[in-house]
């Protein structure tokens, strides 16, 4: 069975790294799946700098060492996609209300990912690729592949 290829929205990564409740446990389960090879997890290169800024509370140098350590750890099991001029130009030409999310949607198409995982489904175009939250993704895995991640304890 092929791995599910997933593009993660920034909010899911922040939920995991900052242990943000009530979202942390499902984000953690997703990351564990990526670490053990169940899922192929992706973020974009632009998200990396967004994460540095968000996790360091606006770029506070006093928090940078911890944040960089978190991101180095994340990189051991999360792939990074560098957006090309094509994706950026499509984002700039689009009339979508959230350009950052539109760029992620273009990336999910180029990656040929199985889903985009986010807590903000309305922020993304719908149709070509499923846009799911963690609960919806795990429910889909149970229905389509018979895998019940809710029964796994770590």
PyMOL commands that set and color helices and strands:
alter all, ss='L'
color gray80, all
select helices_A, chain A and resi 10-17+24-35+45-55+61-75+85-93+99-111+121-123+134-145+149-151
alter helices_A, ss='H'
color red, helices_A
select strands_A, chain A and resi 4-8+39-44+78-81+115-117+130-132
alter strands_A, ss='S'
color yellow, strands_A
deselect
rebuild
show_as cartoon
